[in-house]
Amino acid sequence: MLHIVNKSPWERNALDTCLRLATKGSAVLLIEDAVYAATKGSAVSAKVQAAMANLKVYALAPDMEARGVAGRVMEGVNLVDYNGFVDLVAEHSNCQSWL
C-alpha cells in the first residue's frame, strides 16, 4: 500500500498515525508540508528513521525545493518528481491519503 501524507508533522498527527498503522513493506510518500518530516534533525526525524526499517519513505522533490529544504534530506529518503509520484501510485494496488 502507498500512504500519502500531505500535512506538516507539527500541524496534524497524520504522519504519526500513518507510521503507526502502515504495515511492513508499505511505502510512505511525503508531499506538500509533510516533506518537513524528511529533513535531517527535525523533531520527527527519529520516528521517520525508525519507520524506514519496515517502510520505504519517499518525498516529493519539487515540494522540498519549494520549501527550501531540498539540501537537508535525511539519508534513506528517496526523492521523486511528479512522474515518480505517478509511478508510485501505479505500482501500488491501494493508496491511502492521510489528511
Residue pairs with C-beta under 8 A, 6 or more apart in sequence:
1 22
1 23
1 26
1 27
1 92
1 93
1 94
1 95
1 96
2 26
2 27
2 28
2 29
2 88
2 89
2 91
2 92
2 94
2 95
2 96
3 18
3 22
3 26
3 27
3 28
3 29
3 95
3 96
3 98
4 28
4 29
4 31
4 95
4 96
4 97
4 98
5 14
5 15
5 18
5 28
5 29
5 30
5 31
5 34
5 37
5 98
6 14
6 30
6 31
6 32
6 33
6 34
6 97
6 98
6 99
7 14
7 15
7 32
7 33
7 34
7 98
7 99
8 33
8 34
8 36
8 37
9 15
9 16
9 34
9 36
9 37
9 42
9 43
9 44
10 36
10 43
11 33
14 34
14 98
14 99
15 30
15 34
15 37
15 44
15 47
15 48
15 98
16 47
17 98
18 28
18 96
18 98
19 28
19 47
19 48
19 51
19 55
22 28
22 51
22 54
22 55
24 54
24 55
25 54
25 55
26 54
26 55
26 56
27 55
27 56
27 57
27 58
27 88
27 92
28 51
28 55
28 56
28 57
28 58
29 58
29 59
29 60
29 80
29 85
29 88
30 37
30 38
30 57
30 58
30 59
30 60
30 63
30 77
31 59
31 60
31 63
31 85
32 60
32 63
33 67
35 59
35 60
35 63
35 64
35 67
35 69
36 42
36 67
36 69
37 44
37 45
37 47
37 48
38 48
38 57
38 59
38 64
38 69
38 73
38 74
38 77
39 45
39 69
39 72
39 73
39 74
40 72
40 73
40 74
40 75
41 72
45 74
48 57
48 74
48 77
49 74
49 76
51 57
52 76
52 77
56 78
57 76
57 77
57 78
58 77
58 78
58 79
58 80
58 84
58 88
59 73
59 77
59 78
59 79
59 80
60 79
60 80
60 81
60 82
60 85
61 70
61 79
61 80
61 81
62 81
62 82
64 70
64 73
64 79
70 79
73 79
80 87
80 88
89 95
